[in-house]
Amino acid sequence: MTFPSKLETDRLFVRPWRSDDIDDLYELCSDAAVMRYFAQVYDRGETELFLEKLLDRQSRNGFCFDPVFEKATGAFVGFVGLNRPGLSKPLPFDPCVEIGWRLHKRYWGKGYASEAAREWLRFGFEILKLDEIVAFTIPENIPSQNVMKRIGMSHDPQGDFKHPSLPNDHPMAMHVLYRLTASDWLVSKTHAL
Ligand SMILES: CC(C)(COP(=O)(O)OP(=O)(O)OC[C@H]1O[C@@H](n2cnc3c(N)ncnc32)[C@H](O)[C@@H]1OP(=O)(O)O)[C@@H](O)C(=O)NCCC(=O)NCCS
């Protein structure tokens, strides 16, 4: 599948991952504030493996949590996008397409994550014709859940789950699940007009 050729918003644009994005990605993933709600920050080697995974999924699916840039400056803001999780242990709601985000701290509080995410929802529902997009995080990650709510997703408490990649008793194992169906997205989009 080819990458969406034109994905942009008023203030941002998205392009496919490249192997020379490594320094930007490392700066992002080694920042303790950005990674506060993850099990660990990444060292250089872990970031290289992560980028390999992003590039591999991008070539197979056409997208994978793609890099986002500020139009005004061309600066790397972080990543926002869709992903088909390919975990060795499946998620309870697989197969699914998730939406996710990770921005440099200097770009928080500007509406960038929600702005890019709304464009990815449009791409997911209009172009990929998905029936549903999900998102998940740990209960403590309120900023991320606020983005989910802002873009029209709803918490599905019955879907909350322990992440299969973490040990059952890990303090970050528990995750909350948010969902948005294509029909609910269409209704919210119509009401926004
Ligand atoms: C999750 C994360 C992307 C949220 O970032 P964020 O800046 O709070 O979210 P948005 O980009 O949607 O911005 C919304 C904020 O910008 C403000 N804002 C300022 N100017 C704005 C504008 N022009 N348009 C819209 N919102 C604007 C909004 O009021 C809102 O602030 P508030 O939360 O204080 O009400 C960010 O905290 C992050 O990258 N965290 C680390 C990684 C992470 O945890 N990822 C999620 C893993 S599941």
The ligand as an SDF file (V2000), in Angstrom:
LIG
                    3D

 48 50  0  0  0  0  0  0  0  0999 V2000
   -0.6380   13.1970   24.6140 C   0  0  0  0  0  0  0  0  0  0  0  0
   -0.1340   14.5060   24.0370 C   0  0  0  0  0  0  0  0  0  0  0  0
    0.1110   14.3590   22.5360 C   0  0  0  0  0  0  0  0  0  0  0  0
   -1.2010   15.5780   24.2920 C   0  0  0  0  0  0  0  0  0  0  0  0
   -0.7110   16.8440   23.8900 O   0  0  0  0  0  0  0  0  0  0  0  0
   -1.6140   18.1420   24.0980 P   0  0  0  0  0  0  0  0  0  0  0  0
   -0.8270   19.3010   23.6580 O   0  0  0  0  0  0  0  0  0  0  0  0
   -2.1980   18.1430   25.4680 O   0  0  0  0  0  0  0  0  0  0  0  0
   -2.8560   17.8860   23.1090 O   0  0  0  0  0  0  0  0  0  0  0  0
   -3.2450   18.7130   21.8220 P   0  0  0  0  0  0  0  0  0  0  0  0
   -2.1030   18.7780   20.8830 O   0  0  0  0  0  0  0  0  0  0  0  0
   -4.5130   18.1390   21.3170 O   0  0  0  0  0  0  0  0  0  0  0  0
   -3.4720   20.1870   22.3980 O   0  0  0  0  0  0  0  0  0  0  0  0
   -4.5750   20.4960   23.2040 C   0  0  0  0  0  0  0  0  0  0  0  0
   -4.2270   21.6470   24.0970 C   0  0  0  0  0  0  0  0  0  0  0  0
   -3.7560   22.7420   23.3120 O   0  0  0  0  0  0  0  0  0  0  0  0
   -4.5280   23.9220   23.6120 C   0  0  0  0  0  0  0  0  0  0  0  0
   -4.4940   24.7950   22.4280 N   0  0  0  0  0  0  0  0  0  0  0  0
   -3.7520   25.9320   22.3450 C   0  0  0  0  0  0  0  0  0  0  0  0
   -3.8700   26.4720   21.1290 N   0  0  0  0  0  0  0  0  0  0  0  0
   -4.7280   25.7020   20.4220 C   0  0  0  0  0  0  0  0  0  0  0  0
   -5.2540   25.7660   19.0990 C   0  0  0  0  0  0  0  0  0  0  0  0
   -4.8960   26.7550   18.2590 N   0  0  0  0  0  0  0  0  0  0  0  0
   -6.1030   24.8060   18.7050 N   0  0  0  0  0  0  0  0  0  0  0  0
   -6.4700   23.8150   19.5410 C   0  0  0  0  0  0  0  0  0  0  0  0
   -5.9970   23.6870   20.8140 N   0  0  0  0  0  0  0  0  0  0  0  0
   -5.1230   24.6320   21.2460 C   0  0  0  0  0  0  0  0  0  0  0  0
   -5.8690   23.3580   24.0160 C   0  0  0  0  0  0  0  0  0  0  0  0
   -6.6120   24.2740   24.7800 O   0  0  0  0  0  0  0  0  0  0  0  0
   -5.4340   22.1580   24.8480 C   0  0  0  0  0  0  0  0  0  0  0  0
   -4.9620   22.5870   26.1070 O   0  0  0  0  0  0  0  0  0  0  0  0
   -5.5710   21.9840   27.4860 P   0  0  0  0  0  0  0  0  0  0  0  0
   -5.3120   20.4940   27.4380 O   0  0  0  0  0  0  0  0  0  0  0  0
   -4.7960   22.7020   28.5190 O   0  0  0  0  0  0  0  0  0  0  0  0
   -7.0240   22.3010   27.4420 O   0  0  0  0  0  0  0  0  0  0  0  0
    1.1950   14.9420   24.7190 C   0  0  0  0  0  0  0  0  0  0  0  0
    0.9540   15.1050   26.0930 O   0  0  0  0  0  0  0  0  0  0  0  0
    2.3090   13.9340   24.5450 C   0  0  0  0  0  0  0  0  0  0  0  0
    2.9420   13.8520   23.4870 O   0  0  0  0  0  0  0  0  0  0  0  0
    2.5900   13.1330   25.5940 N   0  0  0  0  0  0  0  0  0  0  0  0
    3.6800   12.1960   25.5980 C   0  0  0  0  0  0  0  0  0  0  0  0
    3.4340   10.9620   24.7620 C   0  0  0  0  0  0  0  0  0  0  0  0
    2.1840   10.2270   25.1650 C   0  0  0  0  0  0  0  0  0  0  0  0
    1.8860   10.0380   26.3300 O   0  0  0  0  0  0  0  0  0  0  0  0
    1.4860    9.7460   24.1280 N   0  0  0  0  0  0  0  0  0  0  0  0
    0.2820    8.9830   24.2910 C   0  0  0  0  0  0  0  0  0  0  0  0
    0.5430    7.5790   24.5240 C   0  0  0  0  0  0  0  0  0  0  0  0
   -0.9610    6.6540   24.5450 S   0  0  0  0  0  0  0  0  0  0  0  0
  1  2  1  0
  2  3  1  0
  2  4  1  0
  2 36  1  0
  4  5  1  0
  5  6  1  0
  6  7  2  0
  6  8  1  0
  6  9  1  0
  9 10  1  0
 10 11  2  0
 10 12  1  0
 10 13  1  0
 13 14  1  0
 14 15  1  0
 15 16  1  0
 15 30  1  0
 16 17  1  0
 17 18  1  0
 17 28  1  0
 18 19  1  0
 18 27  1  0
 19 20  2  0
 20 21  1  0
 21 22  1  0
 21 27  2  0
 22 23  1  0
 22 24  2  0
 24 25  1  0
 25 26  2  0
 26 27  1  0
 28 29  1  0
 28 30  1  0
 30 31  1  0
 31 32  1  0
 32 33  2  0
 32 34  1  0
 32 35  1  0
 36 37  1  0
 36 38  1  0
 38 39  2  0
 38 40  1  0
 40 41  1  0
 41 42  1  0
 42 43  1  0
 43 44  2  0
 43 45  1  0
 45 46  1  0
 46 47  1  0
 47 48  1  0
M  END
$$$$
